[in-house]
Every structure is written in structure tokens, then in C-alpha cells.
Amino acid sequence: METRGQAAQPPARPTRLMTVAALAVAELLMVILAYQVMASIECRQTEIEAACRALRSMTARGLAVITVMALYFWLRPTGYRALAERAFSHPGHRIWMLVHLVGLVLIFLPLLLFGATEISRAFTPTLIFLSTGGLLTAAGAIFWVTP
């Protein structure tokens, strides 16, 4: 409800927007832990060194995008409120969360298929799984949040 001179406040409970933001940070940290700590990929030992190096920098780019979005919403609270209100008034379709989860499974599947020690030797299929999983995860999250 709007009062004079004040915009409606977003709901007090966590919204889909906040849930997706928290999931994105947690998932990105899991990817960093899995692929840069547990399964150390040596790019010089892969078939496609340039693609490997680009993929390794994606985690930093992901953190940068999340940081910029957080700063934007902090500096422009009306933008956050508008998106949160629209997302709250239009429930997200469950199919998009399923797409997100399928993408997440694809991201971690190479660890199960090839093992942490052999992942550098099977980099081409790993790259396909990671790229497809990343696209599905991002698309599922975006379409689940946006009305």
C-alpha cells in the first residue's frame, strides 16, 4: 500500500530476487571450491588452452557482475523495489527453477564422470558440460525471477 509521498515497501520476507542472489553467490563459491581448489585444472595440459584460461577467469567475472548488481541496487533502491514488487506480484514458474537445477547438475557432472585428477585430460567434454550448465543455470535463474 502506498502512503502519501512514500513508495510501497517490498515484502519483509526474502523475495525470489534475494533468494536467487544468495543462490548465485553460494553456487559460484561451490564452483570455485570444486574447480579451482579440489580439481586443479592445468590449462597447459588441456587441448584448448585459450578456452581453459577464459573459463578460469569466468568466476572472477561472475563475482564482479554480482558485486555491480549489488552496488546498483544499494545505490538505486527504487530500482530494487520496483523489481522486487513486480517479482513478488508475479509468481515464478517452477519450470525455470528446474532448468536452473539441471544446469547446476551439468556444471558438477564432469567431476563425477572424469574425477578431479583427470579433468585436465578430458577438458573438451568438461568445457561443453560447464558451458551448457552455465547457460541453463543463468537462464533458469533470470526467468524464475523476472515476471
Disulfide bonds with the S-S distance in Angstrom:
Cys43-Cys52 2.14
